[in-house]
Amino acid sequence: MNPTLQNWLADEIQGLKDQHLYKTPRILESPAGGRVMMDGKSVINLSSNNYLGLANHPKVREAALEAVEKWGVGAGAVRWIGGTMSVHQELEERLAKFKKTEAVLVFTGGFTANSGCIPAVLTKEDVVISDELNHASIIDGVRLSPAAYRKSEGWVYGHKNMDELEDCLQRAQGFKKRMIITDGVFSMDGDIAPLPQIVELAEKYDAFVMVDDAHASGVLGKNGAGTASHFDLYGRVDIQLGTLSKALGVIGGYIAGSASLKEWLINRGRPYLFSTAHPPMVAAALIAALEIMENDPEPMRKLWDNARKWKEMLHGAGFDTMGSETPITPVVFGEEKAAQLAEKLLWEEGVYALAIVYPTVGLGKARIRTMPNATHTDQDLEDALKAFIKVRDAVKAAV
């Protein structure tokens, strides 16, 4: 092996460790749920995106097993080369109906949906206007495009600041196309984008809107249809990204919009063009998960009951949750060392919840991000709160 490369890797990895940015994933030894076995220990899992508990739902598992018997375990090729299996086509048709859009195109992941769609609809004559707290997959997708987008050039507006957004739009009139892009639910703070105001400004200044609904899918709107549904903006949001790997419990992402958009992405969306399709069992499992979301209100009701309960418990104990409006519930610890110590001590108390620190969030805004879901019991939440209180006191004494 090349010593120059290996020495560089060793130095860079040590640098991450020195900056307390080094990550080692724990080993999950049980199905995703409210309590799990992880690294040989039973813990309350407050770090999962399995919002509705569908990742281990009996109907979803059954659909996947039946699909293996019918279709085998692989799609065999990229869809436009080897052919689109009818189960993939059915999934897209069901999703389009669910989202009340003309069409949907499924990608292998939400990240690839962003990196496939954003560059495909932009040219060097265009501009992207972006919320400063947008997800990394949005940022990377924008960077892959030839459009103007840089913060230093004035095309990033302050978080949910509609005055700054309008200023950007006024200055952007010389571009051929103007894209406004935002998360629907912001993944670190748990707040919701002011989508009605964004859409109104877009219509005023002849811009088009793309919303990343990764953390709104299955959480907001009718049966979890997302922020366009939540705000009754059907037909007024040009491009919607949805995830299939959080609330729906499996894997993948999709772009919902017009039939022309789907047609264009089939021809110019590079991750779609050059990635083998999902295994057919994935598509079948997703159809089953969607069926549950559309017809069984209990998982979503339980999710929101737990989210409200968890926030109330934290507030009652004096914790700051940063005004979170969704199940994503940050618990502020402030300093980076405090949050990192809190994560370690929570693990010792049987709670798995990760510290989020700079540069993911601003300096001095470190927090433990918690994610109550439909599978947590009252006892889980009560035990978790006791651990948070105990850890907070220990951190104050140590830092």
Secondary structure, 3 states (H helix, E strand, C coil): CCHHHHHHHHHHHHHHHHCCCCCCCCCECCCCCCEEEECCEEEEECCCCCCCCHHHCHHHHHHHHHHHHHHCCCCCCEHHHHCCCHHHHHHHHHHHHHHCCCEEEEECCHHHHHHHHCHHHCCCCCEEEEECCCCHHHHHHHHCCCCECCHHHCCEECCCCHHHHHHHHHHCCCCCCEEEEEECECCCCCCECCHHHHHHHHHHCCCEEEEECCCCCCCCCHHHCCHHHHCCCCCCCCEEEEECCCCCCCCCEEEEECHHHHHHHHHHCHHHHCCECCCHHHHHHHHHHHHHHHHCCHHHHHHHHHHHHHHHHHHHCCCCCCCCCCCCEEEEEECHHHHHHHHHHHHHCCEECEEECCCCCCCCCEEEEECCCCCCCHHHHHHHHHHHHHHHHHHHHHC
